[in-house]
Every structure is written in C-alpha cells, then in structure tokens.
Amino acid sequence: MEKLNQKPNFEFVAMMAALMSIVALAIDAILPAISNIGTDINSTDPTDNQLLVTMIFMGLGVGQLFFGPISDSFGRKPVVYMGFAIFLIASVICLYAPSLEVMVIGRIFQGIGLSAPRTISISIIRDTYEGDYMAKIMSFVTAFFILVPVVAPAVGKLILDAAGWQAIFYVQMFFVLVVGLWFSRRQKETLHPEYKIPFTRHVFIDGVKEFVKYRETVAFTLTSGLVTGAFLVYLSSAQHIFEDQYALKEVFPYIFAGLAVSIGLSTFLNGTLVMRFGMRRLSLMATIVFCAVALTYSFLFLNAPNPSIYVLVGFLSVQFFCLGFMWGNFRSIAMEPIGHIAGIGAAINGFVSTLLSIPIATFIGEFVKDTVWPLFAGLAICGLCALAIFLLVNKPKRKGFVTT
C-alpha cells in the first residue's frame, strides 16, 4: 500500500487522537469518583478499588487479539463500530453494577470494546505512514491524546459534584457516539481489498509466527510493557497518593492535569525532533534519564517519609517528560518491520505489552500504601530492564577478521 510522506492532515491527526482518547476518558474521568463508587457498591478498601483502573487494561489487552486479525480480514472501519457497541453495553453494566465484582466485569468489557479504536487507529496510521514519519504522526496523535488526561479528572470532578458518578459514564457514552459518527462520515477505509487476509483459524498463529521473526518488534514490545506497567502503578494509585497520603482531595485533579501536561509537552517535542535525531536515539536518551531520576529518588528517600508535594511533583514531572519520548517511539520501532501485518501486529504488540504491564502494576501497587517510595522503586526496576533490552537489541554486530 502506498505510504504518504507528506504533511499530515490536521483532521486525520485529530480523529486518530479522538479514537485513542476514548480510552483515556474511560480511565481518567472516574479517578476523582473512585471512593464514591466504592461507597455505593460497598467496597471501601482503596487497594481493591484500584481494580476499577487496572482491570480495564486487561480488557484492552485481550480485545486486541480479536480485533487486530478481524481488521486485517474485514477492514478497519467495521471493527471500530463493533468495539463501540461493546463499550456502550459494558457502560450500562457499570451503571447498574451492585458490587465491585460486577463493576470490574463491566470495566473489563469496556476495555475490550475500546481496544478496537485504540488498535485500529494505530493500524490506520501504519497503513498510511512509515518510518520516522510514522513516529512523527504517532507523536502528534499522542500529544492530542494527552489533552484528555489533562482535563478528564477535572471534568470528572465537576460532573461528580453536579450529577453524581453515574453521569460520568453517560458523558463517556455520548462522546463515543459523537466520535463514531465523525469517524463514519470522514475516515475512508485504509485497508485496500487486495491486502485483505482471509479470516481462518490460522490467521492468528501465522501472525504470531511472522511477528516473532523480527527481533526489534519483540524487544520493543517488551520495553513498552515494562514502561506501561510502571506508569500504570502511578495511574491506579494516584487517587490514593494525593487524596489519602497527601490529603489533597480538592486539588488532586489539577495535580494530575499538570503531570499529564508534562507528558504532552515532551510528546509534542518528540514529534518535532524525531525527524532530526531519529526515534531510536531520542527514546534511548529518554530511557537513560528515566532510570536516573527514578534511582535518584529511590536512594534519596529510602526509609524516609514522603517528601513535600512540590518535591514529589518535580520528580514525577521529569519522569513523565521522559515517557513522552519513549511510548510513541517504542511502539513505532516495534511496528516498523511489520507493516504487512499491521492489524494483527498492532494487536499482538498491544496484547503482550498490556499483559506484561498488569501484573507489574498489581504487584508494585500493593506496596504503595503509606509511602510513595515503592512507586519510584518500581519505575527504576522497570526502566532498567527496558534499558537493558534496548541496549541488547541495538548492540552493534562484530565484524569478522579477514585473513589473507
């Protein structure tokens, strides 16, 4: 399929960002309402309530395995519509959930539904662009995508105060309907008929065999999972850290928004710098700084109480600034060799990275009860593992000696 190496259309970038942003909206808008939801469904343990955040990622990972191969066979657009339908049904389950267990089931199915637009948006971008230019598009899409976490908790808090936590789910459903209508009217199908793969029971197995042929694809899928897992610890415990450990319930949405701006800024900068320096060099430098910052905090505050909120936010801002140079580039590097199986490739990439991130987040999150230190220790460990994989896969090959 012909790749477009020209200035991206603003509407295309905005639409792809909107498809991905539904995921962020579903996750971040309910953060200020987690304790309220827990009270209404008789779940008062903050650690248990973190499942409302982490389990949606389980659905995101599993759903991609189905929607990726289907999109390679039937096209990108029908799969997005299917995902939206599942999300709307799952949202109704959440609205009427009588217990944490039922609510978690609803959140898992929300994730399954949202895995379609999340995966297919990446496939559409890969169908249309390639190389560093694809990384540039991904960066701009992610920069727009970051705007949702900036405002979602604050908007969620306003909706919560005005109409209760149920209204947050109604707003999400309305947003899905609007984006779905826009997508149906303005986005053409990017999978040309001649590139469709017949849907058989072997399509996934064949896709996996093709996926694992490429060392960089496998390696950067793993690094994505490690970094996502570390960030998911923060995401799932942010409400507990700022509201319970720091007693900042009222300003929590604004702190969360400020930290999201840090990611958005670096993601936007990555979009402008990646064509000059390359996605590998930028992401390598960011990973090194990411590890250094996490290690510095871990050594400075070992066996010490939480620092002031200003110190904490300062460290987190630098960490998240690095993430903006890592996420999009890691995924772009992983996807670069597998454009011929973009749908199933994006699905496997997303599934493996998500599947890896959930146990990491769940395990480390259990320790983030009275102090923030375990969060940074987890960031350091995950960052160092990602750096080791990065250096290993990019190790220059030795040239043999020629004798005469």
RODO-2510 file (C-alpha; in nm, 4 decimals, decimal comma):
residues 404
     n   res          X          Y          Z
     1     m     0,0000     0,0000     0,0000
     2     e     0,1290     0,3462    -0,0872
     3     k     0,2633     0,5415     0,2112
     4     l     0,2098     0,9154     0,2379
     5     n     0,5275     1,1025     0,3299
     6     q     0,3795     1,4499     0,3409
     7     k     0,2481     1,6907     0,5995
     8     p    -0,0358     1,5153     0,7846
     9     n    -0,3893     1,6402     0,7565
    10     f    -0,4955     1,8033     1,0836
    11     e    -0,8351     1,6341     1,0792
    12     f    -0,6702     1,2932     1,0364
    13     v    -0,4438     1,3523     1,3380
    14     a    -0,7356     1,4821     1,5448
    15     m    -0,9570     1,1885     1,4502
    16     m    -0,6932     0,9279     1,5345
    17     a    -0,6323     1,1087     1,8635
    18     a    -1,0062     1,1057     1,9360
    19     l    -1,0220     0,7292     1,8779
    20     m    -0,7373     0,6773     2,1242
    21     s    -0,8642     0,9422     2,3662
    22     i    -1,1801     0,7488     2,4445
    23     v    -0,9559     0,5074     2,6347
    24     a    -0,8063     0,7885     2,8436
    25     l    -1,1503     0,9345     2,9088
    26     a    -1,2837     0,5999     3,0297
    27     i    -0,9885     0,5592     3,2666
    28     d    -0,9129     0,9082     3,3947
    29     a    -1,2560     1,0680     3,4264
    30     i    -1,3590     0,8306     3,7050
    31     l    -1,0429     0,8802     3,9151
    32     p    -1,1959     1,1503     4,1397
    33     a    -1,5056     0,9315     4,1810
    34     i    -1,3405     0,6027     4,2791
    35     s    -1,4080     0,6448     4,6505
    36     n    -1,7691     0,7493     4,5790
    37     i    -1,8208     0,4492     4,3533
    38     g    -1,6667     0,2240     4,6174
    39     t    -1,9080     0,3557     4,8804
    40     d    -2,2131     0,2946     4,6600
    41     i    -2,1094    -0,0610     4,5697
    42     n    -1,9975    -0,1444     4,9272
    43     s    -1,6242    -0,1579     4,8555
    44     t    -1,4244     0,0625     5,0923
    45     d    -1,0710    -0,0808     5,0535
    46     p    -0,8660     0,1636     4,8381
    47     t    -0,6428    -0,1210     4,7157
    48     d    -0,9425    -0,3236     4,5956
    49     n    -1,0907    -0,0173     4,4252
    50     q    -0,7729     0,0197     4,2183
    51     l    -0,9100    -0,2741     4,0176
    52     l    -1,1507    -0,0278     3,8557
    53     v    -0,8461     0,1195     3,6840
    54     t    -0,6169    -0,1788     3,6280
    55     m    -0,8816    -0,4219     3,5004
    56     i    -0,9849    -0,2024     3,2106
    57     f    -0,6298    -0,2598     3,0850
    58     m    -0,6937    -0,6344     3,0978
    59     g    -0,9832    -0,5847     2,8578
    60     l    -0,7719    -0,3598     2,6371
    61     g    -0,5090    -0,6300     2,6057
    62     v    -0,7404    -0,9237     2,5419
    63     g    -0,9664    -0,7407     2,2973
    64     q    -0,6803    -0,6532     2,0656
    65     l    -0,6154    -1,0211     1,9955
    66     f    -0,9586    -1,0490     1,8354
    67     f    -0,9964    -0,7102     1,6694
    68     g    -0,6500    -0,6998     1,5104
    69     p    -0,6880    -1,0147     1,2972
    70     i    -1,0501    -0,9324     1,2164
    71     s    -0,9453    -0,5891     1,0868
    72     d    -0,6880    -0,7481     0,8547
    73     s    -0,9677    -0,9602     0,7067
    74     f    -1,2735    -0,7356     0,7005
    75     g    -1,1302    -0,3841     0,7116
    76     r    -1,0563    -0,1244     0,9775
    77     k    -1,3875     0,0597     0,9985
    78     p    -1,6276    -0,2292     1,0774
    79     v    -1,4074    -0,3331     1,3697
    80     v    -1,4210     0,0163     1,5208
    81     y    -1,8025     0,0083     1,5086
    82     m    -1,8043    -0,3328     1,6767
    83     g    -1,5820    -0,2041     1,9577
    84     f    -1,8017     0,0995     2,0162
    85     a    -2,1091    -0,1248     2,0503
    86     i    -1,9377    -0,3438     2,3112
    87     f    -1,8255    -0,0361     2,5042
    88     l    -2,1785     0,1053     2,5210
    89     i    -2,3196    -0,2232     2,6526
    90     a    -2,0372    -0,2503     2,9094
    91     s    -2,1049     0,1056     3,0269
    92     v    -2,4632     0,0092     3,1066
    93     i    -2,3314    -0,2835     3,3139
    94     c    -2,1119    -0,0403     3,5103
    95     l    -2,4013     0,1978     3,5682
    96     y    -2,6164    -0,0697     3,7306
    97     a    -2,3433    -0,2761     3,8988
    98     p    -2,4481    -0,3807     4,2524
    99     s    -2,0979    -0,4859     4,3622
   100     l    -1,7285    -0,4386     4,2916
   101     e    -1,7133    -0,7739     4,1140
   102     v    -1,9847    -0,6785     3,8642
   103     m    -1,8344    -0,3328     3,8172
   104     v    -1,4955    -0,4909     3,7415
   105     i    -1,6604    -0,7157     3,4797
   106     g    -1,8127    -0,4062     3,3222
   107     r    -1,4753    -0,2317     3,3216
   108     i    -1,3081    -0,5337     3,1580
   109     f    -1,5685    -0,5298     2,8798
   110     q    -1,5281    -0,1530     2,8460
   111     g    -1,1602    -0,2237     2,7833
   112     i    -1,2419    -0,4963     2,5320
   113     g    -1,4649    -0,2560     2,3418
   114     l    -1,2130     0,0285     2,3498
   115     s    -0,9317    -0,1978     2,2330
   116     a    -1,0863    -0,1764     1,8849
   117     p    -1,0479     0,2000     1,8251
   118     r    -0,7169     0,2014     2,0124
   119     t    -0,5661    -0,0769     1,7985
   120     i    -0,7261     0,0207     1,4706
   121     s    -0,6118     0,3823     1,4970
   122     i    -0,2520     0,2544     1,5087
   123     s    -0,3213     0,0228     1,2159
   124     i    -0,4680     0,3107     1,0138
   125     i    -0,1607     0,5234     1,0850
   126     r     0,0660     0,2326     0,9855
   127     d    -0,1403     0,1811     0,6691
   128     t    -0,0776     0,5431     0,5766
   129     y     0,2740     0,6330     0,7015
   130     e     0,6043     0,4574     0,7726
   131     g     0,9477     0,5038     0,9364
   132     d     1,0390     0,8180     1,1278
   133     y     0,7452     0,9914     0,9617
   134     m     0,5128     0,7384     1,1213
   135     a     0,6778     0,8176     1,4553
   136     k     0,6146     1,1874     1,3873
   137     i     0,2439     1,1220     1,3255
   138     m     0,2228     0,8987     1,6317
   139     s     0,3778     1,1741     1,8413
   140     f     0,1275     1,4353     1,7251
   141     v    -0,1605     1,1923     1,7783
   142     t    -0,0327     1,1094     2,1259
   143     a     0,0105     1,4808     2,2047
   144     f    -0,3576     1,5389     2,1294
   145     f    -0,4400     1,2202     2,3177
   146     i    -0,2615     1,3560     2,6264
   147     l    -0,5018     1,6512     2,6397
   148     v    -0,7741     1,4162     2,7642
   149     p    -0,5896     1,3086     3,0830
   150     v    -0,5133     1,6770     3,1400
   151     v    -0,8795     1,7710     3,1631
   152     a    -1,0562     1,4380     3,2301
   153     p    -1,0130     1,4236     3,6114
   154     a    -1,1177     1,7887     3,6492
   155     v    -1,4180     1,7342     3,4234
   156     g    -1,4970     1,4145     3,6108
   157     k    -1,4861     1,6054     3,9403
   158     l    -1,7234     1,8712     3,8058
   159     i    -1,9658     1,6081     3,6782
   160     l    -1,9366     1,4158     4,0055
   161     d    -2,0202     1,7218     4,2140
   162     a    -2,3058     1,8259     3,9858
   163     a    -2,4759     1,4980     3,8985
   164     g    -2,3054     1,2012     4,0661
   165     w    -2,0604     0,9406     3,9378
   166     q    -2,3170     0,7770     3,7078
   167     a    -2,3229     1,0918     3,4931
   168     i    -1,9526     1,0375     3,4132
   169     f    -2,0425     0,7154     3,2329
   170     y    -2,3237     0,8871     3,0421
   171     v    -2,0810     1,1547     2,9211
   172     q    -1,8395     0,8832     2,8046
   173     m    -2,1177     0,7129     2,6095
   174     f    -2,2147     1,0406     2,4441
   175     f    -1,8528     1,1057     2,3442
   176     v    -1,8297     0,7598     2,1854
   177     l    -2,1425     0,8248     1,9786
   178     v    -2,0083     1,1608     1,8552
   179     v    -1,6650     1,0206     1,7617
   180     g    -1,8269     0,7202     1,5960
   181     l    -2,0424     0,9451     1,3775
   182     w    -1,7423     1,1624     1,2835
   183     f    -1,5321     0,8551     1,2016
   184     s    -1,8045     0,7016     0,9846
   185     r    -1,8515     1,0197     0,7813
   186     r    -1,4941     1,1428     0,7362
   187     q    -1,2486     0,8500     0,7505
   188     k    -1,2087     0,6267     0,4473
   189     e    -1,1172     0,2613     0,4708
   190     t    -0,7354     0,2302     0,4631
   191     l    -0,7122    -0,1450     0,4082
   192     h    -0,7298    -0,1930     0,0327
   193     p    -0,9167    -0,5053    -0,0856
   194     e    -0,6014    -0,6630    -0,2312
   195     y    -0,4338    -0,6512     0,1121
   196     k    -0,7134    -0,8300     0,2985
   197     i    -0,6125    -1,1582     0,4595
   198     p    -0,8717    -1,4399     0,4503
   199     f    -1,0038    -1,4972     0,8023
   200     t    -0,9188    -1,8504     0,9096
   201     r    -0,8313    -2,0205     1,2348
   202     h    -0,4667    -1,9998     1,1269
   203     v    -0,4596    -1,6215     1,0859
   204     f    -0,3544    -1,5554     1,4452
   205     i    -0,0986    -1,8372     1,4572
   206     d     0,0507    -1,7225     1,1264
   207     g     0,0565    -1,3643     1,2556
   208     v     0,2439    -1,4649     1,5702
   209     k     0,4979    -1,6620     1,3683
   210     e     0,5560    -1,3594     1,1471
   211     f     0,5669    -1,1234     1,4481
   212     v     0,8419    -1,3130     1,6316
   213     k     1,0658    -1,3142     1,3239
   214     y     1,1623    -0,9538     1,3936
   215     r     1,3935    -0,9013     1,6898
   216     e     1,3233    -0,5300     1,7263
   217     t     0,9484    -0,5875     1,7162
   218     v     0,9634    -0,8367     2,0029
   219     a     1,2152    -0,6352     2,2046
   220     f     1,0312    -0,3036     2,1875
   221     t     0,7005    -0,4714     2,2599
   222     l     0,8566    -0,5896     2,5876
   223     t     1,0012    -0,2461     2,6672
   224     s     0,6578    -0,0926     2,6057
   225     g     0,5073    -0,3364     2,8542
   226     l     0,7669    -0,2592     3,1204
   227     v     0,7239     0,1166     3,0910
   228     t     0,3445     0,0929     3,0709
   229     g     0,3413    -0,1255     3,3821
   230     a     0,5454     0,1284     3,5749
   231     f     0,3142     0,4110     3,4688
   232     l     0,0054     0,2040     3,5464
   233     v     0,1213     0,1838     3,9091
   234     y     0,1017     0,5621     3,9241
   235     l    -0,2281     0,5753     3,7381
   236     s    -0,4023     0,3250     3,9631
   237     s    -0,2623     0,4674     4,2884
   238     a    -0,2688     0,8418     4,2082
   239     q    -0,6027     0,8970     4,3788
   240     h    -0,4806     0,7161     4,6930
   241     i    -0,1461     0,9011     4,6961
   242     f    -0,2789     1,2541     4,6550
   243     e    -0,6089     1,2203     4,8419
   244     d    -0,5081     0,9882     5,1287
   245     q    -0,1306     1,0201     5,1743
   246     y    -0,1135     1,3933     5,0999
   247     a    -0,4742     1,4934     5,1921
   248     l    -0,5165     1,6920     4,8687
   249     k    -0,8569     1,5680     4,7560
   250     e    -0,9745     1,9025     4,6163
   251     v    -0,6616     1,9794     4,4132
   252     f    -0,5927     1,6225     4,3004
   253     p    -0,7464     1,6753     3,9515
   254     y    -0,5229     1,9780     3,8939
   255     i    -0,2045     1,7994     4,0050
   256     f    -0,2965     1,5088     3,7786
   257     a    -0,3567     1,7504     3,4911
   258     g    -0,0228     1,9242     3,5456
   259     l     0,1657     1,5962     3,5319
   260     a    -0,0212     1,4971     3,2158
   261     v     0,0893     1,8267     3,0583
   262     s     0,4487     1,7156     3,1167
   263     i     0,3902     1,4040     2,9058
   264     g     0,2027     1,6010     2,6421
   265     l     0,4794     1,8594     2,6086
   266     s     0,7526     1,6013     2,5565
   267     t     0,5330     1,4045     2,3161
   268     f     0,4800     1,7170     2,1075
   269     l     0,8535     1,7920     2,1153
   270     n     0,9217     1,4347     2,0066
   271     g     0,7036     1,4941     1,7027
   272     t     0,9218     1,7871     1,6002
   273     l     1,2590     1,6311     1,6902
   274     v     1,2181     1,2732     1,5722
   275     m     1,2787     1,3587     1,2068
   276     r     1,6090     1,5220     1,3014
   277     f     1,7509     1,2790     1,5579
   278     g     1,5597     0,9561     1,4863
   279     m     1,3255     0,7641     1,7105
   280     r     1,5906     0,5258     1,8422
   281     r     1,8321     0,7926     1,9626
   282     l     1,5600     1,0022     2,1255
   283     s     1,3993     0,7092     2,3051
   284     l     1,7374     0,5780     2,4243
   285     m     1,8328     0,9134     2,5810
   286     a     1,4895     0,9415     2,7424
   287     t     1,5139     0,5895     2,8875
   288     i     1,8527     0,6668     3,0434
   289     v     1,7211     0,9842     3,2097
   290     f     1,4043     0,7994     3,3166
   291     c     1,6156     0,5411     3,5022
   292     a     1,8451     0,8034     3,6539
   293     v     1,5583     1,0069     3,8002
   294     a     1,3857     0,7018     3,9500
   295     l     1,7119     0,5765     4,1022
   296     t     1,7892     0,9210     4,2464
   297     y     1,4525     0,9382     4,4251
   298     s     1,4876     0,5788     4,5474
   299     f     1,8272     0,6489     4,7065
   300     l     1,7376     0,9922     4,8491
   301     f     1,4178     0,8829     5,0225
   302     l     1,4980     0,5232     5,1165
   303     n     1,3436     0,4552     5,4612
   304     a     1,2245     0,8172     5,4760
   305     p     0,8755     0,9684     5,4917
   306     n     0,7152     1,1194     5,1837
   307     p     0,8813     1,4451     5,0735
   308     s     0,6846     1,7638     5,0249
   309     i     0,4292     1,7642     4,7466
   310     y     0,6480     2,0029     4,5468
   311     v     0,9428     1,7612     4,5521
   312     l     0,7196     1,4692     4,4563
   313     v     0,5586     1,6559     4,1679
   314     g     0,9023     1,7718     4,0495
   315     f     1,0362     1,4166     4,0292
   316     l     0,7189     1,2849     3,8649
   317     s     0,7215     1,5680     3,6101
   318     v     1,0706     1,4745     3,4908
   319     q     0,9778     1,1051     3,4794
   320     f     0,6686     1,1718     3,2738
   321     f     0,8543     1,4136     3,0464
   322     c     1,0804     1,1199     2,9573
   323     l     0,7777     0,8981     2,8899
   324     g     0,6700     1,1277     2,6085
   325     f     0,9882     1,0360     2,4205
   326     m     0,9515     0,6651     2,4975
   327     w     0,5935     0,5470     2,4420
   328     g     0,5288     0,6517     2,0843
   329     n     0,8822     0,5744     1,9686
   330     f     0,8881     0,2284     2,1281
   331     r     0,5649     0,1365     1,9537
   332     s     0,6769     0,2871     1,6230
   333     i     1,0048     0,0926     1,6333
   334     a     0,8121    -0,2259     1,7102
   335     m     0,5638    -0,1669     1,4272
   336     e     0,8151    -0,0568     1,1623
   337     p     0,9124    -0,4037     1,0317
   338     i     0,5575    -0,5464     1,0327
   339     g     0,3601    -0,3078     0,8154
   340     h     0,2465    -0,6043     0,6048
   341     i     0,0554    -0,7396     0,9086
   342     a    -0,0294    -0,4044     1,0695
   343     g    -0,3618    -0,5193     1,2171
   344     i    -0,2510    -0,8426     1,3815
   345     g     0,0885    -0,6856     1,4528
   346     a    -0,0641    -0,3961     1,6469
   347     a    -0,2894    -0,6443     1,8267
   348     i    -0,0033    -0,8685     1,9403
   349     n     0,2075    -0,5667     2,0330
   350     g    -0,0726    -0,4202     2,2423
   351     f    -0,1704    -0,7521     2,3988
   352     v     0,1798    -0,8517     2,5075
   353     s     0,2707    -0,5063     2,6395
   354     t    -0,0596    -0,4800     2,8284
   355     l    -0,0432    -0,8361     2,9611
   356     l     0,3056    -0,7637     3,0905
   357     s     0,2054    -0,4311     3,2470
   358     i    -0,0898    -0,5553     3,4559
   359     p     0,0966    -0,7940     3,6921
   360     i     0,3733    -0,5354     3,7267
   361     a     0,1226    -0,2689     3,8283
   362     t    -0,0733    -0,5028     4,0548
   363     f     0,2374    -0,6277     4,2357
   364     i     0,4027    -0,2894     4,2881
   365     g     0,0698    -0,1206     4,3676
   366     e     0,0250    -0,3477     4,6708
   367     f     0,3206    -0,1718     4,8345
   368     v     0,2050     0,1861     4,7679
   369     k     0,0073     0,2175     5,0911
   370     d     0,1827     0,4540     5,3323
   371     t     0,4587     0,5977     5,1149
   372     v     0,5317     0,6801     4,7508
   373     w     0,8775     0,5177     4,7596
   374     p     0,7642     0,1799     4,6127
   375     l     0,6328     0,3674     4,3073
   376     f     0,9772     0,5069     4,2248
   377     a     1,1487     0,1775     4,3070
   378     g     0,9163     0,0141     4,0561
   379     l     0,9859     0,2845     3,7983
   380     a     1,3593     0,2281     3,8449
   381     i     1,3409    -0,1510     3,8089
   382     c     1,1149    -0,1387     3,5027
   383     g     1,3226     0,1366     3,3451
   384     l     1,6499    -0,0528     3,3944
   385     c     1,5013    -0,3700     3,2438
   386     a     1,3759    -0,1709     2,9453
   387     l     1,7166    -0,0069     2,9042
   388     a     1,8919    -0,3445     2,9176
   389     i     1,6659    -0,4814     2,6416
   390     f     1,7154    -0,1646     2,4374
   391     l     2,0953    -0,1864     2,4565
   392     l     2,0971    -0,5601     2,3912
   393     v     1,8875    -0,5444     2,0767
   394     n     2,0795    -0,2454     1,9384
   395     k     2,4234    -0,3839     2,0212
   396     p     2,6461    -0,3353     1,7175
   397     k     2,7417    -0,6568     1,5451
   398     r     3,1070    -0,7562     1,5485
   399     k     3,2770    -0,7646     1,2140
   400     g     3,4799    -1,0747     1,1448
   401     f     3,8519    -1,0566     1,0681
   402     v     3,9547    -1,1153     0,7117
   403     t     4,2797    -1,3041     0,6653
   404     t     4,4885    -1,3311     0,3579
***
